[in-house]
Amino acid sequence: MGSRPFPAGRPLFVDASGNPLSALPVAPEPVRLVLLDFPWCPACSDTWKALGAASAQLPPGSARVYRVLFDQETAISAAGKREVPPLRPPPLPGFDNTQGAGGVTITTLTALPGAFREEFRVSQAPVLLILGSDGTVARRWVGYSPAMGGEVADEIRRISPLPSPLPPGM
């Protein structure tokens, strides 16, 4: 909490076009969420359902979710540990994989495994971060809970800039 995870001094991600990025792409939404997503993780799928529930409670344009996928995974078998390409990312429950739903838009990035692992240690999945306007971590969830959808929606509303009230008579 409070750390400033992005930008980094070197590329940590690639975007859909294969361009290396050291920071999250700029987006017009006032709230940014980062989800470290692993295709093999059942709790990640549940977290997407919670994000869908949160999104339904928010007006369009409320938040941007940066889905960070990992292009290598560690497979453990009788022969030992080895790095393998991940399964294809599953469709996101409650979302159309590019536009999002309700008040949430989605940008998918792929983590560069060596660089990302050296910069950040991820030992559990999923990890959902809500970033403050200065890029610091305002709230973090590790794992999934049934109350997550409401908690995420409440937190987005709490840190969103409030619209200015209309002048009297308008």
Secondary structure, DSSP 8 states (H G I E B T S, - for coil): ------S-SS--EE-TT--EESS----SSSEEEEEEE-TT-HHHHHHHHHHHHHHHTS-TTSEEEEEEEES-EEEEETTEEEEE--------TTSBTTTBBTTEEEEEEEE-HHHHHHH----SS-EEEEE-TTS-EEEEEES--TTHHHHHHHHHHHHS-------TT-
